[in-house]
Amino acid sequence: MRRVLFNRVLGPVSGFVARQLGEPHGVFGRIVMTRLLNRGNRRLIEAALAALGVGPGDDVLDVGFGGGVALDLALRAGARHAAGVDPSEAAVAAVARRLRRPLRRGQLGLLCARASELPFANRSLDKVLSTNTIYFWPDLAPPAAELARVLAPGGRLVLGFSDADKLRGFGPITRHGFTFHERGEVARALERAGLAQVELRALHGGSTEGDYLAVAERPAR
Ligand SMILES: C[S@@+](CC[C@H](N)C(=O)[O-])C[C@H]1O[C@@H](n2cnc3c(N)ncnc32)[C@H](O)[C@@H]1O
């Protein structure tokens, strides 16, 4: 019953919300959507960072950082440097303001870019994560190849996402421009990109029910 009511209320604005999720834009994107993302996705992001094992001295990259909470948490966990890319200028502006201190100190770098064209050198990063972004990657192969390319040997990647079944049950929003990837498909894309020890971990509890982490490593040699 609650879901029916929710869908009725959300129906007329579902396209707008979906476009904001896919790429926050304008004043709403910068001020409202980036905050909603930080709040709504925090548990999945925390789980992704725990699986990534961010620690002192790491160089971390967050692909599609949205509201930037993962970058903030990575720096608080002791990362030497955190970099974030997102195609949304609104997200870059919002996070540049919120995290202006580490940005000024040179501990944080923010760039407007897509997962399929990462502006980083080969084998340059220890830890890479991306949460709630794969729905906006119609073809997983180009981003997977880029993520594998920038990882240092022995480096780790974590993708956090809602499985296709969860997205299907989401109501009207995910019918606008989302791609539903089955979790097995995500794992296979990472293996095809040359990553090893690919593992899918189910998350449980509250908002993370139906969410998964795909954890993978770049072989040491
Ligand atoms: C639903 S939000 C998730 C944000 C954040 N990672 C989180 O979990 O809260 C999706 C983010 O991915 C970004 N995005 C969309 N397409 C992308 C792409 N091709 N490459 C990288 N990021 C992308 C969007 O601009 C947006 O900030």
The ligand as an SDF file (V2000), in Angstrom:
LIG
                    3D

 27 29  0  0  0  0  0  0  0  0999 V2000
   23.1810    7.7620   -8.2950 C   0  0  0  0  0  0  0  0  0  0  0  0
   24.5560    8.8200   -8.2900 S   0  0  0  0  0  0  0  0  0  0  0  0
   25.6550    7.9760   -7.1290 C   0  0  0  0  0  0  0  0  0  0  0  0
   26.6380    8.8950   -6.4880 C   0  0  0  0  0  0  0  0  0  0  0  0
   27.5290    8.2690   -5.4020 C   0  0  0  0  0  0  0  0  0  0  0  0
   28.5090    7.3740   -5.9850 N   0  0  0  0  0  0  0  0  0  0  0  0
   26.6990    7.5610   -4.3730 C   0  0  0  0  0  0  0  0  0  0  0  0
   26.7190    6.3100   -4.2820 O   0  0  0  0  0  0  0  0  0  0  0  0
   25.9850    8.2670   -3.6510 O   0  0  0  0  0  0  0  0  0  0  0  0
   25.3600    8.4780   -9.8310 C   0  0  0  0  0  0  0  0  0  0  0  0
   26.5720    9.3460  -10.0640 C   0  0  0  0  0  0  0  0  0  0  0  0
   27.2990    8.8040  -11.1670 O   0  0  0  0  0  0  0  0  0  0  0  0
   27.6470    9.8490  -12.0410 C   0  0  0  0  0  0  0  0  0  0  0  0
   27.7850    9.2780  -13.4050 N   0  0  0  0  0  0  0  0  0  0  0  0
   26.8170    9.1300  -14.3400 C   0  0  0  0  0  0  0  0  0  0  0  0
   27.3390    8.5900  -15.4550 N   0  0  0  0  0  0  0  0  0  0  0  0
   28.6600    8.3720  -15.2100 C   0  0  0  0  0  0  0  0  0  0  0  0
   29.7370    7.8600  -15.9670 C   0  0  0  0  0  0  0  0  0  0  0  0
   29.5520    7.4280  -17.2140 N   0  0  0  0  0  0  0  0  0  0  0  0
   30.9510    7.8140  -15.4140 N   0  0  0  0  0  0  0  0  0  0  0  0
   31.1500    8.2460  -14.1370 C   0  0  0  0  0  0  0  0  0  0  0  0
   30.1700    8.7480  -13.3630 N   0  0  0  0  0  0  0  0  0  0  0  0
   28.9460    8.8110  -13.8940 C   0  0  0  0  0  0  0  0  0  0  0  0
   26.5330   10.8640  -11.9080 C   0  0  0  0  0  0  0  0  0  0  0  0
   26.8800   12.1680  -12.3190 O   0  0  0  0  0  0  0  0  0  0  0  0
   26.2080   10.7660  -10.4210 C   0  0  0  0  0  0  0  0  0  0  0  0
   26.9670   11.6730   -9.6480 O   0  0  0  0  0  0  0  0  0  0  0  0
  1  2  1  0
  2  3  1  0
  2 10  1  0
  3  4  1  0
  4  5  1  0
  5  6  1  0
  5  7  1  0
  7  8  2  0
  7  9  1  0
 10 11  1  0
 11 12  1  0
 11 26  1  0
 12 13  1  0
 13 14  1  0
 13 24  1  0
 14 15  1  0
 14 23  1  0
 15 16  2  0
 16 17  1  0
 17 18  1  0
 17 23  2  0
 18 19  1  0
 18 20  2  0
 20 21  1  0
 21 22  2  0
 22 23  1  0
 24 25  1  0
 24 26  1  0
 26 27  1  0
M  CHG  2   2   1   9  -1
M  END
$$$$
